[in-house]
Amino acid sequence: MRINLIQGAFHPVPALTGGAVEKIWDALANEWARQGHRVHHVCRAFPGLPAREELHDGRLVRVRVRGYESVSNMRRRLTLDLLYSVRARRAVGEADATLTNTFWLPLLGLPRRAGRPCLSAHRMPHGQYRTYRRKSWWAHAVSSAVRDAIVREAPWFADRSFVVGNPLDEAWFGESKPWMERDPLSGIYVGRLHPEKRVDRAIRALLEAEAEGLSPSRLDVVGSHAVAHGGGGEEYLESLRRLAGGRPWVRFHGFVRDPERLRSLYRESRFAFYLVDPTGAEAFGLSVLEAMACGCVPVVSTHPCFSDFVEDGRSGIVLADGQRVAMEWWEGSAPLAREARATAERYRVDHIATELADRLATS
């Protein structure tokens, strides 16, 4: 199959300046080329990267066009994205299907040589899908929650949309200590320290177990509280410290940059807590899947973004607001950990690449 990928205006590929979608599509493009597909990848030009390069014996071609540094002003950002999209549109190759995550291309349209056009949604929609009325366009959503939100916003996508999740890097599937050999009542939270993430519920869960006579061994809280990084600031961090009450088993690590250290923290923990606000704008629980791949039992809220891979009492524990972890789960969740790991296996890069290529071929 011949596939065009058209990346956004603000991050290069490889993801030298960050960018979650850039990292994901870099992995997918390379995997598709290994599988024998031909990939034409249009992305932002960047100092030190060639304007054109061929990889995997020419099956993956990267074409880089002028892009921009990211800006916070939304009007300016959309203007720059429009200028980039016009250039990217000219650079598309002959393909059977084109996948893009840009704002403007569904409005500008694509030339016939681009094949079937598909917009990839990695975030919740914010009104833009009401303007996407070209009947040839499909929508790829990374979760059922995102697809449902798109269809509520633009009902004409009901029969022109599909769900394929984000892939997990192979490094997450390394050897892990069996669940029963890990410290009892050990847990981890990884993500921004912000009120909407409800980190306090992770602390309260173990405090409640302690009040029932159990002895928590560790709760690792990993993530930045800095407002500049999307955190809740010093005041929120201090509120979490006060809630912990100086207990030595609550450990605040800040942002952990080293992925191997992060994986080692996951692999020492029995439970991973993601009790986010059920009404929040979460699109896909990648951190939850990472924890599951490392053999943790996910303890999640009723937010719909988790429903594709966390089944209560089978591959994890789902808690409604005000609900506690049942006492039997603290020691009896080894079967859930095994099922969680098996579920995460479905999100390996090769599996997701195959599934997404199949959907692009048949949409």
C-alpha positions as a Markdown table, in Angstrom:
| # | Residue | x | y | z |
|---|---|---|---|---|
| 1 | Met | 0.0 | 0.0 | 0.0 |
| 2 | Arg | 1.1 | 3.6 | -0.7 |
| 3 | Ile | 0.6 | 5.9 | 2.3 |
| 4 | Asn | 1.1 | 9.7 | 2.6 |
| 5 | Leu | 1.6 | 11.1 | 6.1 |
| 6 | Ile | 1.4 | 14.9 | 6.5 |
| 7 | Gln | 2.6 | 16.1 | 9.8 |
| 8 | Gly | 2.0 | 19.5 | 11.5 |
| 9 | Ala | 3.9 | 22.7 | 11.2 |
| 10 | Phe | 5.7 | 23.0 | 14.5 |
| 11 | His | 7.8 | 19.9 | 15.2 |
| 12 | Pro | 10.2 | 18.0 | 13.0 |
| 13 | Val | 10.5 | 14.3 | 12.5 |
| 14 | Pro | 12.4 | 12.7 | 14.1 |
| 15 | Ala | 10.9 | 14.4 | 17.2 |
| 16 | Leu | 14.0 | 16.4 | 18.1 |
| 17 | Thr | 11.9 | 19.2 | 19.8 |
| 18 | Gly | 9.2 | 16.9 | 21.3 |
| 19 | Gly | 5.8 | 16.3 | 19.9 |
| 20 | Ala | 3.8 | 13.1 | 20.9 |
| 21 | Val | 2.2 | 12.6 | 17.4 |
| 22 | Glu | 5.6 | 13.1 | 15.7 |
| 23 | Lys | 7.1 | 10.3 | 17.8 |
| 24 | Ile | 4.1 | 8.0 | 17.1 |
| 25 | Trp | 4.1 | 8.7 | 13.4 |
| 26 | Asp | 7.8 | 8.3 | 13.1 |
| 27 | Ala | 7.5 | 4.8 | 14.6 |
| 28 | Leu | 4.5 | 4.0 | 12.4 |
| 29 | Ala | 6.2 | 5.2 | 9.2 |
| 30 | Asn | 9.3 | 3.0 | 9.9 |
| 31 | Glu | 7.1 | 0.0 | 10.8 |
| 32 | Trp | 5.0 | 0.4 | 7.6 |
| 33 | Ala | 8.2 | 0.5 | 5.6 |
| 34 | Arg | 9.5 | -2.7 | 7.3 |
| 35 | Gln | 6.2 | -4.3 | 6.4 |
| 36 | Gly | 6.6 | -3.5 | 2.8 |
| 37 | His | 4.4 | -0.5 | 2.4 |
| 38 | Arg | 5.6 | 2.7 | 0.6 |
| 39 | Val | 5.4 | 5.8 | 2.8 |
| 40 | His | 5.7 | 9.4 | 1.7 |
| 41 | His | 6.1 | 11.4 | 4.9 |
| 42 | Val | 5.8 | 15.2 | 4.7 |
| 43 | Cys | 7.0 | 17.1 | 7.8 |
| 44 | Arg | 8.6 | 20.3 | 9.0 |
| 45 | Ala | 12.1 | 21.3 | 7.8 |
| 46 | Phe | 14.6 | 21.6 | 10.6 |
| 47 | Pro | 18.3 | 22.6 | 10.8 |
| 48 | Gly | 20.6 | 19.6 | 10.4 |
| 49 | Leu | 17.9 | 17.5 | 8.7 |
| 50 | Pro | 18.0 | 17.0 | 4.9 |
| 51 | Ala | 15.2 | 18.4 | 2.7 |
| 52 | Arg | 14.6 | 14.8 | 1.4 |
| 53 | Glu | 15.8 | 11.5 | 2.6 |
| 54 | Glu | 15.1 | 7.9 | 1.7 |
| 55 | Leu | 15.1 | 5.0 | 4.3 |
| 56 | His | 14.4 | 1.3 | 4.2 |
| 57 | Asp | 15.6 | 0.9 | 0.6 |
| 58 | Gly | 13.5 | 3.8 | -0.6 |
| 59 | Arg | 10.2 | 2.5 | 0.9 |
| 60 | Leu | 10.1 | 5.5 | 3.3 |
| 61 | Val | 10.7 | 8.9 | 1.8 |
| 62 | Arg | 10.7 | 12.0 | 4.0 |
| 63 | Val | 10.1 | 15.4 | 2.4 |
| 64 | Arg | 10.6 | 18.4 | 4.6 |
| 65 | Val | 9.0 | 21.7 | 4.0 |
| 66 | Arg | 9.4 | 25.0 | 5.8 |
| 67 | Gly | 7.6 | 25.1 | 9.1 |
| 68 | Tyr | 7.7 | 27.3 | 12.2 |
| 69 | Glu | 8.5 | 27.5 | 15.9 |
| 70 | Ser | 5.4 | 27.0 | 18.0 |
| 71 | Val | 3.6 | 30.1 | 19.3 |
| 72 | Ser | 1.0 | 30.5 | 22.0 |
| 73 | Asn | -1.2 | 33.1 | 20.3 |
| 74 | Met | -3.9 | 31.0 | 18.6 |
| 75 | Arg | -4.6 | 33.4 | 15.7 |
| 76 | Arg | -0.9 | 33.6 | 14.9 |
| 77 | Arg | -0.6 | 29.8 | 15.3 |
| 78 | Leu | -3.4 | 29.2 | 12.8 |
| 79 | Thr | -2.0 | 31.6 | 10.3 |
| 80 | Leu | 1.4 | 29.9 | 10.4 |
| 81 | Asp | -0.3 | 26.5 | 10.1 |
| 82 | Leu | -2.2 | 27.7 | 7.1 |
| 83 | Leu | 1.0 | 28.8 | 5.3 |
| 84 | Tyr | 2.7 | 25.5 | 6.2 |
| 85 | Ser | -0.3 | 23.5 | 5.0 |
| 86 | Val | -0.3 | 25.1 | 1.6 |
| 87 | Arg | 3.4 | 24.1 | 1.1 |
| 88 | Ala | 2.7 | 20.6 | 2.5 |
| 89 | Arg | -0.2 | 20.1 | 0.2 |
| 90 | Arg | 2.1 | 20.7 | -2.8 |
| 91 | Ala | 4.6 | 18.1 | -1.5 |
| 92 | Val | 2.2 | 15.1 | -1.2 |
| 93 | Gly | 3.1 | 12.0 | -3.2 |
| 94 | Glu | 1.1 | 9.5 | -5.2 |
| 95 | Ala | -0.7 | 7.3 | -2.7 |
| 96 | Asp | -3.7 | 5.1 | -2.0 |
| 97 | Ala | -4.5 | 7.0 | 1.2 |
| 98 | Thr | -3.3 | 10.1 | 3.1 |
| 99 | Leu | -3.3 | 10.6 | 6.8 |
| 100 | Thr | -2.9 | 14.0 | 8.4 |
| 101 | Asn | -3.3 | 15.7 | 11.7 |
| 102 | Thr | -3.3 | 19.3 | 10.4 |
| 103 | Phe | -6.1 | 21.8 | 11.0 |
| 104 | Trp | -6.3 | 23.3 | 7.5 |
| 105 | Leu | -6.0 | 20.4 | 5.0 |
| 106 | Pro | -9.6 | 19.1 | 5.4 |
| 107 | Leu | -10.7 | 22.7 | 4.5 |
| 108 | Leu | -8.1 | 23.1 | 1.7 |
| 109 | Gly | -8.6 | 19.6 | 0.3 |
| 110 | Leu | -6.0 | 17.4 | -1.3 |
| 111 | Pro | -5.0 | 16.7 | -4.9 |
| 112 | Arg | -6.3 | 13.5 | -6.5 |
| 113 | Arg | -2.9 | 11.9 | -6.4 |
| 114 | Ala | -3.2 | 11.8 | -2.5 |
| 115 | Gly | -5.8 | 9.0 | -2.6 |
| 116 | Arg | -8.3 | 8.6 | 0.2 |
| 117 | Pro | -8.0 | 11.5 | 2.7 |
| 118 | Cys | -8.2 | 10.8 | 6.4 |
| 119 | Leu | -7.9 | 13.2 | 9.4 |
| 120 | Ser | -6.2 | 11.8 | 12.4 |
| 121 | Ala | -7.6 | 13.0 | 15.8 |
| 122 | His | -5.3 | 12.6 | 18.8 |
| 123 | Arg | -7.2 | 15.2 | 20.9 |
| 124 | Met | -10.8 | 15.9 | 21.8 |
| 125 | Pro | -12.5 | 18.2 | 19.1 |
| 126 | His | -13.2 | 21.8 | 19.9 |
| 127 | Gly | -15.7 | 22.7 | 17.2 |
| 128 | Gln | -13.5 | 22.3 | 14.1 |
| 129 | Tyr | -15.3 | 19.2 | 12.8 |
| 130 | Arg | -18.4 | 21.2 | 12.1 |
| 131 | Thr | -16.5 | 22.9 | 9.3 |
| 132 | Tyr | -15.1 | 19.7 | 7.8 |
| 133 | Arg | -17.9 | 18.9 | 5.3 |
| 134 | Arg | -16.0 | 17.3 | 2.4 |
| 135 | Lys | -17.7 | 14.0 | 1.9 |
| 136 | Ser | -14.5 | 12.2 | 0.8 |
| 137 | Trp | -12.8 | 12.7 | 4.2 |
| 138 | Trp | -12.7 | 10.1 | 6.9 |
| 139 | Ala | -11.7 | 10.5 | 10.6 |
| 140 | His | -9.3 | 8.3 | 12.5 |
| 141 | Ala | -9.8 | 8.6 | 16.3 |
| 142 | Val | -7.3 | 7.2 | 18.8 |
| 143 | Ser | -10.1 | 6.2 | 21.2 |
| 144 | Ser | -13.8 | 5.6 | 21.3 |
| 145 | Ala | -14.2 | 8.7 | 23.5 |
| 146 | Val | -12.6 | 10.9 | 20.8 |
| 147 | Arg | -14.7 | 9.3 | 18.0 |
| 148 | Asp | -17.9 | 9.7 | 20.0 |
| 149 | Ala | -17.1 | 13.4 | 20.6 |
| 150 | Ile | -16.4 | 13.9 | 16.9 |
| 151 | Val | -19.7 | 12.4 | 15.9 |
| 152 | Arg | -21.6 | 14.5 | 18.5 |
| 153 | Glu | -20.0 | 17.6 | 16.9 |
| 154 | Ala | -20.4 | 16.5 | 13.3 |
| 155 | Pro | -22.9 | 13.6 | 12.9 |
| 156 | Trp | -22.0 | 13.1 | 9.2 |
| 157 | Phe | -18.8 | 11.4 | 10.5 |
| 158 | Ala | -20.8 | 8.6 | 12.1 |
| 159 | Asp | -20.3 | 6.3 | 9.1 |
| 160 | Arg | -16.9 | 7.8 | 8.1 |
| 161 | Ser | -14.8 | 7.3 | 11.2 |
| 162 | Phe | -13.0 | 4.5 | 13.0 |
| 163 | Val | -10.9 | 3.9 | 16.1 |
| 164 | Val | -7.3 | 2.7 | 16.2 |
| 165 | Gly | -5.3 | 3.4 | 19.3 |
| 166 | Asn | -1.8 | 4.8 | 19.7 |
| 167 | Pro | 1.1 | 2.3 | 19.7 |
| 168 | Leu | 3.5 | 1.5 | 22.5 |
| 169 | Asp | 7.2 | 1.6 | 22.1 |
| 170 | Glu | 8.8 | -1.9 | 22.3 |
| 171 | Ala | 10.9 | -0.8 | 25.2 |
| 172 | Trp | 7.8 | -1.0 | 27.5 |
| 173 | Phe | 7.5 | -4.7 | 26.9 |
| 174 | Gly | 10.8 | -5.7 | 28.7 |
| 175 | Glu | 10.9 | -8.3 | 31.4 |
| 176 | Ser | 9.0 | -7.4 | 34.5 |
| 177 | Lys | 9.0 | -8.8 | 38.0 |
| 178 | Pro | 5.9 | -10.9 | 38.7 |
| 179 | Trp | 3.1 | -9.0 | 40.4 |
| 180 | Met | 3.2 | -11.1 | 43.5 |
| 181 | Glu | 6.9 | -10.5 | 44.0 |
| 182 | Arg | 6.5 | -6.7 | 44.0 |
| 183 | Asp | 6.1 | -4.7 | 47.2 |
| 184 | Pro | 2.6 | -5.1 | 48.6 |
| 185 | Leu | 0.4 | -2.0 | 48.4 |
| 186 | Ser | 2.9 | -0.2 | 46.1 |
| 187 | Gly | 1.6 | 2.2 | 43.5 |
| 188 | Ile | 2.6 | 4.9 | 41.0 |
| 189 | Tyr | 1.1 | 7.9 | 39.3 |
| 190 | Val | 2.7 | 9.4 | 36.2 |
| 191 | Gly | 1.5 | 12.6 | 34.7 |
| 192 | Arg | 1.0 | 16.3 | 35.3 |
| 193 | Leu | 0.4 | 17.3 | 38.9 |
| 194 | His | -2.8 | 19.2 | 38.3 |
| 195 | Pro | -6.2 | 19.2 | 40.0 |
| 196 | Glu | -8.0 | 17.8 | 36.9 |
| 197 | Lys | -5.7 | 14.7 | 37.2 |
| 198 | Arg | -6.9 | 14.1 | 40.8 |
| 199 | Val | -3.6 | 12.9 | 42.1 |
| 200 | Asp | -5.1 | 13.3 | 45.6 |
| 201 | Arg | -7.3 | 10.3 | 44.9 |
| 202 | Ala | -4.3 | 8.1 | 44.4 |
| 203 | Ile | -3.0 | 9.2 | 47.8 |
| 204 | Arg | -6.4 | 8.8 | 49.4 |
| 205 | Ala | -6.7 | 5.3 | 48.1 |
| 206 | Leu | -3.7 | 4.2 | 50.0 |
| 207 | Leu | -4.6 | 6.2 | 53.1 |
| 208 | Glu | -7.9 | 4.4 | 53.1 |
| 209 | Ala | -6.1 | 1.1 | 52.9 |
| 210 | Glu | -3.9 | 2.2 | 55.8 |
| 211 | Ala | -7.0 | 3.1 | 57.8 |
| 212 | Glu | -8.3 | -0.4 | 57.3 |
| 213 | Gly | -5.1 | -1.8 | 58.9 |
| 214 | Leu | -3.0 | -2.4 | 55.8 |
| 215 | Ser | 0.5 | -1.1 | 55.4 |
| 216 | Pro | 1.3 | 0.8 | 52.2 |
| 217 | Ser | 4.9 | 0.4 | 51.1 |
| 218 | Arg | 5.2 | 3.0 | 48.4 |
| 219 | Leu | 3.4 | 5.5 | 46.2 |
| 220 | Asp | 5.6 | 7.1 | 43.6 |
| 221 | Val | 4.2 | 10.4 | 42.3 |
| 222 | Val | 6.0 | 11.3 | 39.1 |
| 223 | Gly | 5.4 | 14.5 | 37.1 |
| 224 | Ser | 5.9 | 18.2 | 37.0 |
| 225 | His | 3.8 | 20.6 | 39.1 |
| 226 | Ala | 5.1 | 23.7 | 37.2 |
| 227 | Val | 2.4 | 25.8 | 35.6 |
| 228 | Ala | 4.7 | 26.2 | 32.5 |
| 229 | His | 4.5 | 22.4 | 32.0 |
| 230 | Gly | 0.7 | 22.2 | 32.6 |
| 231 | Gly | 0.9 | 21.6 | 36.3 |
| 232 | Gly | -1.1 | 23.1 | 39.1 |
| 233 | Gly | 1.7 | 25.1 | 40.6 |
| 234 | Glu | 3.4 | 25.2 | 44.0 |
| 235 | Glu | 0.1 | 25.5 | 45.9 |
| 236 | Tyr | -1.3 | 22.3 | 44.5 |
| 237 | Leu | 2.0 | 20.4 | 45.2 |
| 238 | Glu | 1.9 | 21.6 | 48.8 |
| 239 | Ser | -1.8 | 20.5 | 49.1 |
| 240 | Leu | -0.7 | 17.0 | 48.1 |
| 241 | Arg | 2.2 | 17.0 | 50.6 |
| 242 | Arg | -0.2 | 18.1 | 53.3 |
| 243 | Leu | -2.6 | 15.3 | 52.4 |
| 244 | Ala | 0.3 | 12.8 | 52.6 |
| 245 | Gly | 1.0 | 14.1 | 56.1 |
| 246 | Gly | 4.7 | 13.4 | 55.9 |
| 247 | Arg | 4.3 | 9.7 | 55.4 |
| 248 | Pro | 7.6 | 8.4 | 54.0 |
| 249 | Trp | 5.9 | 6.0 | 51.6 |
| 250 | Val | 4.6 | 8.9 | 49.5 |
| 251 | Arg | 7.6 | 9.9 | 47.3 |
| 252 | Phe | 7.4 | 12.9 | 45.0 |
| 253 | His | 9.9 | 12.5 | 42.2 |
| 254 | Gly | 9.1 | 15.5 | 39.9 |
| 255 | Phe | 9.5 | 15.0 | 36.2 |
| 256 | Val | 11.5 | 11.9 | 35.3 |
| 257 | Arg | 13.3 | 12.4 | 32.0 |
| 258 | Asp | 15.1 | 9.1 | 31.8 |
| 259 | Pro | 12.7 | 6.5 | 30.3 |
| 260 | Glu | 14.6 | 3.6 | 31.8 |
| 261 | Arg | 14.2 | 5.0 | 35.3 |
| 262 | Leu | 10.5 | 5.6 | 34.7 |
| 263 | Arg | 10.1 | 2.0 | 33.5 |
| 264 | Ser | 11.9 | 0.7 | 36.6 |
| 265 | Leu | 9.5 | 2.6 | 38.8 |
| 266 | Tyr | 6.5 | 1.1 | 37.0 |
| 267 | Arg | 8.0 | -2.4 | 37.3 |
| 268 | Glu | 8.4 | -2.1 | 41.0 |
| 269 | Ser | 4.7 | -1.2 | 41.5 |
| 270 | Arg | 1.6 | -3.3 | 41.8 |
| 271 | Phe | -0.9 | -0.6 | 41.0 |
| 272 | Ala | -0.9 | 2.5 | 38.7 |
| 273 | Phe | -3.5 | 5.2 | 39.5 |
| 274 | Tyr | -5.2 | 7.4 | 36.9 |
| 275 | Leu | -8.3 | 8.7 | 38.7 |
| 276 | Val | -8.7 | 11.7 | 36.5 |
| 277 | Asp | -11.8 | 13.9 | 36.3 |
| 278 | Pro | -14.3 | 11.9 | 34.3 |
| 279 | Thr | -15.5 | 15.0 | 32.5 |
| 280 | Gly | -12.0 | 16.1 | 31.5 |
| 281 | Ala | -10.5 | 16.4 | 28.0 |
| 282 | Glu | -8.4 | 13.3 | 28.1 |
| 283 | Ala | -8.2 | 11.7 | 24.7 |
| 284 | Phe | -6.1 | 8.5 | 25.1 |
| 285 | Gly | -4.6 | 7.0 | 28.3 |
| 286 | Leu | -1.1 | 6.3 | 27.0 |
| 287 | Ser | 0.4 | 6.3 | 30.5 |
| 288 | Val | -2.1 | 3.8 | 31.5 |
| 289 | Leu | -1.1 | 1.4 | 28.7 |
| 290 | Glu | 2.6 | 1.9 | 29.6 |
| 291 | Ala | 1.8 | 0.9 | 33.1 |
| 292 | Met | -0.1 | -2.1 | 31.9 |
| 293 | Ala | 2.8 | -3.2 | 29.7 |
| 294 | Cys | 5.0 | -3.1 | 32.8 |
| 295 | Gly | 2.7 | -5.4 | 34.7 |
| 296 | Cys | 0.8 | -2.9 | 36.8 |
| 297 | Val | -2.9 | -3.1 | 37.6 |
| 298 | Pro | -4.5 | 0.2 | 36.4 |
| 299 | Val | -6.8 | 1.9 | 38.8 |
| 300 | Val | -8.8 | 4.4 | 36.7 |
| 301 | Ser | -11.8 | 6.7 | 36.9 |
| 302 | Thr | -14.9 | 6.3 | 34.8 |
| 303 | His | -13.5 | 8.7 | 32.1 |
| 304 | Pro | -14.5 | 7.1 | 28.7 |
| 305 | Cys | -10.9 | 7.3 | 27.3 |
| 306 | Phe | -10.0 | 4.3 | 29.3 |
| 307 | Ser | -12.9 | 2.1 | 28.2 |
| 308 | Asp | -11.1 | 0.7 | 25.1 |
| 309 | Phe | -8.5 | -1.2 | 27.2 |
| 310 | Val | -9.5 | -1.2 | 30.9 |
| 311 | Glu | -12.3 | -3.6 | 31.8 |
| 312 | Asp | -13.3 | -3.4 | 35.5 |
| 313 | Gly | -12.5 | -6.6 | 37.4 |
| 314 | Arg | -10.7 | -8.1 | 34.4 |
| 315 | Ser | -7.8 | -5.9 | 33.1 |
| 316 | Gly | -8.0 | -3.2 | 35.8 |
| 317 | Ile | -10.1 | -1.5 | 38.5 |
| 318 | Val | -12.6 | 1.3 | 37.5 |
| 319 | Leu | -13.7 | 3.6 | 40.4 |
| 320 | Ala | -16.6 | 6.0 | 40.2 |
| 321 | Asp | -16.4 | 9.2 | 42.3 |
| 322 | Gly | -16.5 | 8.3 | 46.0 |
| 323 | Gln | -15.9 | 4.6 | 45.4 |
| 324 | Arg | -13.0 | 2.8 | 47.2 |
| 325 | Val | -10.8 | 0.0 | 46.1 |
| 326 | Ala | -12.3 | -3.2 | 47.5 |
| 327 | Met | -10.1 | -4.8 | 50.1 |
| 328 | Glu | -9.8 | -8.1 | 48.2 |
| 329 | Trp | -8.2 | -6.3 | 45.3 |
| 330 | Trp | -5.2 | -5.1 | 47.2 |
| 331 | Glu | -3.8 | -8.7 | 47.5 |
| 332 | Gly | -5.8 | -10.5 | 44.9 |
| 333 | Ser | -5.2 | -8.6 | 41.7 |
| 334 | Ala | -2.5 | -10.8 | 40.1 |
| 335 | Pro | -5.0 | -12.1 | 37.5 |
| 336 | Leu | -5.8 | -8.5 | 36.6 |
| 337 | Ala | -2.1 | -7.7 | 36.1 |
| 338 | Arg | -1.7 | -10.7 | 33.7 |
| 339 | Glu | -4.7 | -9.6 | 31.7 |
| 340 | Ala | -3.5 | -5.9 | 31.7 |
| 341 | Arg | -0.2 | -7.0 | 30.2 |
| 342 | Ala | -2.0 | -9.2 | 27.6 |
| 343 | Thr | -4.2 | -6.2 | 26.7 |
| 344 | Ala | -1.2 | -3.9 | 26.3 |
| 345 | Glu | 0.3 | -6.4 | 23.9 |
| 346 | Arg | -2.4 | -5.5 | 21.4 |
| 347 | Tyr | -0.9 | -2.0 | 21.2 |
| 348 | Arg | 2.6 | -3.0 | 20.0 |
| 349 | Val | 3.8 | -0.9 | 17.1 |
| 350 | Asp | 3.6 | -3.7 | 14.6 |
| 351 | His | 0.0 | -4.6 | 15.6 |
| 352 | Ile | -1.2 | -1.0 | 15.5 |
| 353 | Ala | 0.6 | -0.4 | 12.1 |
| 354 | Thr | -1.1 | -3.4 | 10.6 |
| 355 | Glu | -4.5 | -2.4 | 12.0 |
| 356 | Leu | -4.3 | 1.2 | 10.9 |
| 357 | Ala | -3.0 | 0.3 | 7.3 |
| 358 | Asp | -6.0 | -2.1 | 7.0 |
| 359 | Arg | -8.5 | 0.6 | 8.0 |
| 360 | Leu | -6.9 | 3.1 | 5.6 |
| 361 | Ala | -7.2 | 0.5 | 2.8 |
| 362 | Thr | -10.8 | -0.2 | 3.4 |
| 363 | Ser | -12.2 | 3.2 | 4.4 |
